[in-house]
Amino acid sequence: MGDSQWLNGVPQLVQFLGGRDFEDCDWNREKMLRRYLLAVVVLINVLELARASLCTDGGKPHRILLDTDVDTDDFFALLYLLKLNRSEFELEAVTINTNAWTDAGHAVNQIYDILYMMGRDDLSVGMGGEGGIKEDGHILPDVGGYLPIVEQGNATAGGCRYRQAIPVGLGGRLDIDSNYGIRKAFLPQGSRKYSPLQQPTAQQVLIEKVSAGPITIFIIGAHTNIGIFLMKYPHLKKNIQHIYVMGGGVRSKNPTGCCPNNASSSCQPRQCGNPGNLFTDYTSNPYGEFNIFGDPFAAYQVFHSGIPVTLVPLDATNTIPINENFFEAFEQNQHTYEAQYCFQSLKMARDTWFDDQFYTSYFMWDSFTSGVAVSIMRTLHNQNGENEFAEMEYMNITVVTSNEPYGINDGSNPFFNDRKVPKFNLVKGGVHSGHVQTGLRDPFCIVQNGKGRCKDGYTEEVTSSDAVRVLVATRAKPNPDSNSILDRAYFKSFLNVLNHPHQTGRFNFTTQFPHYKEVFYKPDFGTKRLGKPVVFDMDMSAGDFLALFYLLKVPVEIINLKASAFNFPDSLQQAYAISPVKAKFERLQL
């Protein structure tokens, strides 16, 4: 509707709302102005509702399923989606990939707690499963997502050839599993908890939600869950309208390592300009990206499924680093519980970063993908992916699952190793029949004084018949407001969405339990003659705990218990469970 048409329609709208003829000069001007303004407000609301309905299928919201590995940037993406207008975007389920950054029980509990805070206990959450894949390639029901497809057997136990790439912090995997303790300290706890015998599996949730009708899937972790689903239930592909993927690197040049001008002296020149981001060992595979590398064969199934795929790779995310200006703006804009949780987590990531290059090495990965996806989805028949946040381009790509020469039998490839018939009836001598990287230090992949040769998990641009036409984000768009300190358009959207009062979190841990408090008490032994210093080495058995309590009760004048030593990371958490006693005897070092 043009401006002239809109203005010509106002008199009729005013008259409809109860006014007299627009040209009646005897009509009270104040009433006329009031009704005119009311007409404008009504018209704006009608147009907004019309826009929202046009952006969805038949006026219904876009149904979304999120598949995630529950790293820090993953729950940024989750919260961004939960804050969107549900008349446009309805997040219906979360499935968890458990062969990457986090472990199963911790990951699902964090998702449950976030959903409880946001008042969304109605969302289905699926994870794992006890099924497997038979030797003949038959996929059993409820196959677990604990292993990449190449490692899947009849059981949920197996190797970890790809998971070796995941960096482990000083606290081991518990750092990410517990979000450095922020999860339990901040998030409220609802009634849903991880229960191995009752937990819905990823495949159960996928079947339920995809069978219900048209749905869009966001994959922001490894592709194991979705890859298996597409292989097992190909008849349900028709209900998946689109798949948005964060992962891979096509034409990207890794900006970390020695590339920034202010890089630390410890950087290695061979890291600069590589397509991938496996910084744990570029010497074997400089092409892979964590999400695709976590299960290359599953990613291949997704890209080659025939379902439209939009990829947000490192090409784009490398152009939207968490810089100091954004960090400071975020610190000053924490007006909701969800914004506070995200900032505390981001600050912890910065404070525990492995070098001094956080602001040039930490990027808006998964949340940026969510922003790009919903911006594209707001416009029907948006074939070229126009959106507010990223420049887009169609590319012909594939996912590398094995390395040339193809057809070799070196024991690295379980799909072909000594098999008369390859698993899943794969083609002998085909793209899946080469050497499959066995680990970070795979000798096949390492070239003396050169760049690593393995390409497992590489989203490679190709011209062969194996290519798939994919819509790819190439770079983040700048902020149209040149006067803003936020130099990317998505930065502003991210902060606005998280801080919007609509659909905000209900409470956090301290408001859920207002009478909870911790009292730190440290006794003064300055005037006492301390007994013999003792270190207690324990294996965390029940008897050890009884002995520990006994030693803590002995007067310090007799035994001065200085420390307790044990062997396993989980033991540390158990030891801290006796914190009421430890607080009373703060001299004990764990």
C-alpha positions in Angstrom: 0.0 0.0 0.0 1.5 3.4 -1.0 1.5 6.5 1.1 -1.3 8.1 -1.0 -3.5 5.1 -0.7 -2.9 4.9 3.1 -3.8 8.6 3.5 -6.9 8.2 1.4 -8.1 5.4 3.6 -7.7 7.2 6.9 -11.0 9.2 6.7 -13.0 6.0 6.1 -11.1 4.3 9.0 -11.8 7.3 11.3 -15.5 7.3 10.3 -15.6 3.5 10.9 -14.2 4.1 14.4 -17.1 6.4 15.3 -16.3 9.8 13.9 -18.3 12.0 11.5 -17.3 12.8 7.9 -13.7 13.8 7.7 -14.6 17.1 6.0 -17.2 18.2 8.6 -15.6 21.4 9.9 -18.1 21.6 12.8 -16.6 18.4 14.3 -14.6 19.0 17.4 -10.9 19.2 16.5 -9.7 17.5 19.6 -12.0 14.5 19.1 -10.9 14.4 15.5 -7.3 14.3 16.4 -7.9 11.7 19.1 -9.7 9.4 16.7 -7.2 10.0 14.0 -4.3 8.9 16.3 -6.4 5.9 17.4 -6.9 5.0 13.7 -3.1 5.1 13.1 -2.4 2.9 16.1 -5.0 0.4 15.0 -3.6 0.4 11.5 -0.1 -0.2 12.7 -1.2 -3.1 14.8 -3.1 -4.6 11.9 -0.1 -4.3 9.6 2.2 -5.9 12.2 -0.1 -8.8 12.6 -0.4 -9.1 8.9 3.4 -9.1 8.6 3.8 -11.8 11.2 1.2 -14.0 9.5 2.8 -13.5 6.1 6.1 -14.7 7.5 4.7 -18.0 8.5 2.9 -20.9 6.8 -0.8 -20.1 6.7 -0.5 -17.8 9.8 1.1 -20.6 11.9 4.4 -20.1 13.6 7.6 -21.7 12.2 8.2 -24.9 14.2 11.8 -25.3 15.2 13.9 -28.2 16.6 17.4 -27.3 18.0 20.1 -30.0 18.0 23.0 -28.9 20.2 26.2 -30.0 22.0 25.5 -27.6 24.9 28.7 -25.6 24.9 28.6 -21.9 26.1 27.7 -20.4 22.8 25.0 -23.1 22.3 22.8 -21.8 25.2 23.3 -18.3 23.9 21.6 -19.6 20.7 18.9 -21.4 22.8 18.0 -18.4 24.8 17.9 -16.2 21.7 15.3 -18.6 20.2 13.3 -18.8 23.4 13.0 -15.0 23.5 11.5 -14.7 20.0 7.8 -14.0 19.5 6.1 -17.4 19.7 3.4 -16.3 17.2 6.3 -16.3 14.6 8.8 -18.9 15.9 7.9 -21.8 18.1 10.9 -23.8 19.5 9.3 -27.2 20.2 12.2 -29.4 21.1 15.9 -29.7 21.9 18.0 -32.8 21.1 21.5 -33.1 22.6 24.6 -34.4 20.8 26.7 -36.1 23.4 29.9 -37.0 21.7 31.5 -33.6 21.7 31.9 -30.8 24.3 29.7 -32.0 27.2 28.7 -35.2 28.8 25.2 -36.5 28.8 23.8 -36.0 32.3 25.3 -32.6 32.8 24.2 -31.4 29.4 20.6 -32.4 29.8 20.3 -30.9 33.3 21.6 -27.6 32.1 19.0 -27.6 29.3 16.3 -28.5 31.8 17.3 -25.7 34.2 17.4 -23.1 31.4 14.0 -24.1 30.2 12.6 -24.0 33.8 14.0 -20.5 34.3 12.3 -19.5 31.0 9.0 -21.1 31.9 9.3 -23.6 29.0 9.0 -27.0 30.7 6.7 -27.9 27.8 9.6 -28.4 25.5 10.7 -31.9 24.7 14.3 -32.7 25.4 15.9 -35.8 23.8 19.4 -37.3 24.4 21.2 -40.5 23.7 19.6 -43.9 23.6 20.7 -47.5 24.1 20.3 -48.7 20.6 23.2 -49.3 18.2 24.1 -50.2 14.6 24.5 -53.8 13.6 27.5 -55.1 11.6 25.4 -55.3 8.5 24.5 -51.6 8.8 21.0 -52.1 10.2 20.2 -49.2 12.5 18.3 -50.3 15.6 15.6 -48.1 17.2 16.7 -45.4 19.7 20.3 -45.6 18.5 22.5 -43.6 20.9 24.2 -40.4 19.8 27.2 -41.1 22.1 29.5 -42.0 19.3 30.1 -40.8 15.7 28.5 -43.1 13.1 31.8 -44.5 12.0 32.4 -45.8 15.5 28.8 -47.0 16.2 28.4 -50.7 16.9 25.9 -52.8 18.8 26.6 -50.9 22.1 27.0 -47.4 23.3 30.7 -48.0 24.2 33.4 -47.3 21.6 36.4 -45.2 20.7 36.8 -41.4 20.6 38.8 -40.7 17.4 37.1 -37.3 16.8 36.4 -36.3 20.4 40.1 -36.2 21.1 40.1 -32.8 19.4 37.9 -31.3 22.1 40.2 -29.2 24.4 40.0 -30.1 28.1 40.5 -27.3 30.6 42.3 -27.4 33.9 39.2 -28.9 35.6 38.8 -31.5 32.9 35.4 -31.9 31.2 33.7 -30.8 34.4 34.5 -27.2 33.5 32.2 -27.3 30.5 29.8 -29.9 32.0 29.1 -27.6 35.0 29.7 -24.3 33.2 32.4 -23.7 35.8 29.8 -24.0 38.5 27.7 -21.1 37.2 24.8 -23.4 36.3 24.1 -24.5 39.9 24.9 -21.2 41.4 22.6 -19.2 39.1 20.0 -21.3 37.3 16.8 -22.3 39.3 16.2 -26.1 39.5 12.8 -27.5 38.4 11.4 -31.0 38.7 13.0 -32.3 35.4 16.3 -34.0 35.9 18.4 -36.6 34.0 17.1 -40.1 34.6 18.7 -42.8 32.5 15.6 -45.0 32.5 13.1 -42.3 31.8 15.0 -39.8 29.7 13.4 -39.5 26.2 16.0 -40.3 23.5 17.0 -38.0 20.7 15.4 -40.3 18.1 12.1 -40.5 20.0 11.9 -36.7 20.1 12.8 -36.4 16.4 10.2 -38.9 15.3 7.5 -37.2 17.4 8.2 -33.7 16.2 9.1 -34.3 12.6 6.0 -36.6 12.1 3.8 -33.8 13.5 4.2 -31.7 10.4 6.5 -29.2 8.7 9.5 -28.2 10.8 12.9 -26.5 10.6 16.0 -28.0 12.2 18.9 -26.0 13.6 22.2 -28.1 14.0 24.8 -26.3 16.2 26.8 -29.3 17.2 28.0 -32.5 15.6 25.4 -34.1 13.2 25.2 -37.6 14.7 21.5 -37.3 15.8 20.2 -35.9 12.6 22.4 -38.0 10.3 21.1 -41.2 11.9 17.5 -40.0 11.8 17.7 -39.3 8.1 19.3 -42.7 7.4 16.7 -44.6 9.6 13.6 -42.7 8.6 14.0 -41.3 5.1 10.2 -41.2 4.6 10.0 -38.3 7.1 12.4 -36.1 5.1 9.4 -34.5 3.4 8.4 -32.8 6.7 11.8 -31.1 7.2 11.4 -27.8 5.4 15.0 -26.6 5.9 18.2 -27.3 7.9 20.4 -24.5 9.3 23.9 -25.5 10.2 26.6 -23.8 12.1 29.9 -25.5 11.2 32.6 -26.1 8.6 34.9 -23.7 6.8 34.7 -23.3 3.0 36.9 -20.4 2.0 37.7 -19.3 5.5 41.2 -18.4 6.7 41.7 -19.0 10.3 42.3 -15.6 12.0 43.6 -17.1 15.3 47.1 -18.1 16.1 49.6 -15.8 14.6 47.3 -13.9 12.3 46.3 -10.9 14.5 48.8 -8.1 14.7 48.9 -8.3 18.4 49.4 -12.1 18.6 51.3 -13.6 21.4 54.9 -14.7 20.8 53.8 -18.4 21.2 51.8 -18.5 18.0 52.9 -20.9 15.2 53.0 -19.5 11.6 51.5 -22.7 10.1 48.2 -21.9 12.0 47.6 -18.8 10.0 45.2 -18.9 7.2 43.9 -22.5 7.6 40.2 -23.2 6.7 39.6 -25.1 10.0 39.7 -24.4 13.7 41.0 -27.6 15.3 43.5 -25.6 17.3 44.3 -28.7 19.4 46.5 -30.0 16.6 46.6 -28.2 13.2 49.6 -30.4 12.3 47.3 -33.3 11.4 44.2 -31.6 10.1 44.1 -27.9 9.3 40.8 -28.2 7.4 38.3 -29.6 9.9 35.9 -27.5 12.0 34.8 -28.9 15.4 31.1 -29.4 14.6 31.6 -31.2 11.3 34.7 -33.0 12.4 32.7 -34.5 15.3 31.0 -36.8 12.9 31.9 -36.2 9.2 29.9 -39.1 7.9 26.7 -37.9 9.7 27.3 -34.4 8.3 27.6 -35.9 4.8 24.2 -37.5 5.2 22.7 -34.2 6.2 24.1 -32.2 3.3 23.3 -34.9 0.8 19.8 -35.6 2.1 18.0 -33.5 -0.5 16.7 -31.1 2.2 17.6 -27.4 1.6 20.6 -26.5 3.8 21.9 -23.1 4.8 25.4 -23.1 6.2 26.9 -20.5 8.6 30.6 -21.5 8.5 33.7 -20.1 9.9 33.8 -17.9 6.8 31.1 -15.8 8.4 31.6 -16.4 12.2 35.3 -15.4 11.9 34.1 -11.9 11.0 32.1 -11.4 14.2 34.5 -11.8 17.1 33.5 -11.0 20.7 35.5 -7.7 20.8 36.0 -5.4 23.8 33.3 -3.0 22.8 30.7 -5.7 22.6 31.9 -7.2 25.9 31.6 -3.8 27.7 28.2 -3.1 26.1 27.0 -6.6 27.3 28.3 -5.9 30.8 26.2 -2.7 31.0 23.0 -4.4 29.5 22.0 -7.2 31.8 18.3 -6.4 32.5 17.0 -10.0 32.5 18.0 -13.2 34.2 18.9 -14.8 30.8 21.1 -11.8 29.9 22.9 -12.1 33.3 23.4 -15.8 32.9 24.9 -15.4 29.4 27.2 -12.6 30.5 28.5 -14.4 33.5 29.2 -17.4 31.3 30.9 -15.3 28.7 33.0 -13.6 31.3 34.1 -16.9 32.7 35.1 -18.0 29.2 37.2 -14.9 28.8 38.8 -15.2 32.2 39.7 -18.8 31.7 40.9 -18.5 28.1 44.1 -20.4 27.3 46.0 -17.3 26.0 45.7 -13.5 25.8 43.8 -13.5 22.4 40.2 -14.0 23.6 38.9 -10.9 21.9 40.3 -12.1 18.5 39.7 -15.8 19.0 36.2 -16.2 20.5 33.4 -15.6 18.0 29.6 -15.5 17.8 29.2 -19.0 16.5 25.9 -20.6 17.3 23.9 -17.6 18.4 24.9 -15.8 15.2 23.5 -18.8 13.2 20.2 -18.5 15.1 20.0 -14.8 14.2 20.8 -15.4 10.6 18.3 -18.3 10.3 15.3 -16.5 11.9 16.0 -13.4 9.8 15.9 -15.5 6.6 12.8 -17.3 7.8 10.8 -14.0 8.3 10.4 -13.7 4.6 8.5 -16.3 2.6 10.1 -17.7 -0.6 13.4 -16.2 0.3 15.5 -18.2 -2.1 18.6 -16.1 -1.9 18.6 -15.9 1.9 18.3 -12.1 2.3 18.6 -11.2 6.0 19.7 -8.5 8.4 22.9 -10.0 9.7 25.0 -11.9 7.0 26.0 -11.7 3.4 25.0 -14.9 1.5 26.2 -16.9 -1.5 25.4 -20.2 -3.1 28.3 -22.6 -3.2 28.8 -26.2 -4.4 30.3 -28.1 -1.5 30.6 -31.6 0.0 31.8 -32.9 3.3 35.1 -34.9 3.3 34.6 -38.1 5.2 37.9 -39.9 4.2 41.2 -39.1 2.6 42.6 -40.1 -0.7 43.7 -42.5 -2.1 40.3 -44.1 -2.0 39.9 -47.8 -1.8 42.8 -48.5 0.5 42.5 -51.1 3.3 44.8 -49.8 6.1 42.6 -50.6 9.1 41.5 -47.0 9.7 38.0 -47.2 8.1 35.4 -49.4 9.9 33.0 -49.1 7.0 35.4 -51.1 4.8 37.9 -52.9 7.0 38.1 -56.5 5.7 34.5 -56.4 4.7 33.2 -58.3 1.6 30.2 -55.9 1.6 30.9 -52.3 2.9 28.7 -51.1 5.7 25.6 -49.3 4.6 26.3 -50.7 1.1 28.8 -47.9 0.5 30.6 -47.9 -2.9 34.1 -49.5 -3.0 36.6 -47.0 -4.1 34.1 -44.2 -3.4 34.5 -41.0 -1.4 34.0 -42.8 1.9 36.5 -45.6 1.2 39.8 -43.7 2.0 41.8 -43.4 5.2 39.7 -42.1 8.1 41.6 -40.1 10.7 42.1 -42.2 13.8 43.2 -39.4 16.2 45.0 -36.1 16.5 48.4 -37.7 16.1 47.5 -40.1 13.3 50.8 -40.7 11.5 49.0 -40.8 8.1 47.9 -37.2 8.6 51.2 -35.7 9.7 53.7 -34.4 7.1 57.2 -33.7 8.3 57.8 -29.9 8.4 54.5 -29.4 6.5 50.8 -28.8 6.7 48.7 -31.8 7.9 47.2 -33.8 5.1 43.9 -35.1 6.6 40.7 -33.3 5.6 38.1 -35.2 7.7 35.3 -32.8 8.4 36.2 -30.3 5.7 33.3 -28.6 4.0 35.1 -28.4 0.7 34.1 -26.4 -2.4 34.1 -28.9 -5.3 32.9 -29.1 -8.9 32.5 -32.9 -9.0 29.2 -34.8 -9.1 29.5 -35.1 -5.4 28.8 -31.4 -4.9 25.6 -30.1 -3.2 24.3 -26.6 -3.8 24.2 -24.9 -0.4 23.4 -21.4 0.7 26.4 -20.1 2.6 26.9 -17.1 4.9 30.2 -15.4 3.9 30.5 -12.6 6.4 28.7 -10.7 9.1 27.1 -7.4 8.1 28.2 -4.2 9.7 26.0 -2.2 12.0 24.1 0.4 9.8 24.5 2.8 12.7 28.1 4.0 12.1 28.0 6.0 15.4 27.4 2.8 17.5 30.3 1.2 19.3 28.8 -2.2 18.2 30.3 -2.8 14.8 28.1 -5.7 13.7 24.4 -5.6 13.1 23.8 -8.8 15.0 25.4 -7.5 18.2 22.6 -5.0 18.6 19.9 -7.6 17.9 21.4 -10.1 20.4 21.5 -7.6 23.3 18.0 -6.3 22.4 16.5 -9.8 22.3 18.1 -11.1 25.5 17.1 -7.9 27.4 13.5 -7.6 26.1 11.0 -8.0 28.9 8.8 -10.2 26.8 9.1 -13.9 27.7 11.8 -13.3 30.3 13.1 -15.7 32.9 11.0 -16.1 36.0 13.7 -16.2 38.6 17.3 -17.4 39.3 18.7 -19.6 42.1 18.8 -16.9 44.7 15.2 -15.7 44.1 14.0 -19.3 44.0 15.6 -19.9 47.4 15.6 -16.5 49.1 16.6 -17.9 52.5 19.6 -19.8 51.2 23.0 -18.5 52.3 26.5 -19.7 52.8 28.5 -18.7 55.9 32.2 -18.9 55.7 33.8 -19.7 59.0 37.6 -20.1 59.4 38.8 -21.0 62.9 41.8 -19.2 64.4 44.5 -21.7 65.4 47.1 -18.9 66.1 47.0 -19.5 69.8 47.1 -23.3 69.6 49.9 -25.8 69.5 49.2 -27.9 66.4 49.7 -31.6 66.3 51.5 -33.6 63.7 50.7 -32.6 60.1 48.9 -35.3 58.2 47.9 -35.8 54.5 45.1 -38.3 54.0 45.2 -40.2 50.7 41.8 -41.7 49.8 40.0 -43.5 47.0 36.5 -42.2 48.0 35.1 -45.4 49.4 32.5 -45.3 52.1 35.1 -46.3 54.7 37.4 -43.5 53.5 34.6 -41.0 54.2 34.1 -42.4 57.7 37.9 -42.1 58.3 37.9 -38.5 57.0 35.1 -37.4 59.3 36.9 -39.1 62.2 40.2 -37.2 61.4 38.3 -33.9 61.1 36.9 -34.5 64.6 40.2 -35.2 66.3 41.5 -32.1 68.1 44.1 -30.2 66.0 46.4 -30.3 69.0 46.7 -34.1 68.3 46.4 -34.4 64.5 46.7 -31.4 62.1 45.0 -32.7 59.0 46.5 -30.5 56.2 45.2 -32.1 53.0 43.2 -34.8 51.3 44.5 -36.4 48.1 42.6 -38.5 45.6 42.9 -39.7 42.0 39.8 -38.8 40.0 38.1 -35.5 39.0 34.7 -36.8 40.1 36.2 -37.4 43.5 36.8 -33.6 43.9 33.1 -33.0 43.5 32.3 -35.6 46.1 34.8 -34.2 48.5 33.4 -30.7 48.2 30.0 -32.3 49.0 31.2 -32.4 52.6 31.6 -28.6 52.5 29.7 -28.0 55.8 32.4 -29.9 57.6 35.1 -28.4 55.4 33.9 -24.9 56.2 34.3 -25.7 59.9 37.8 -27.0 59.3 39.0 -24.7 56.6 42.6 -25.7 57.1 41.9 -28.8 54.9 43.3 -28.5 51.4 41.6 -30.5 48.7 
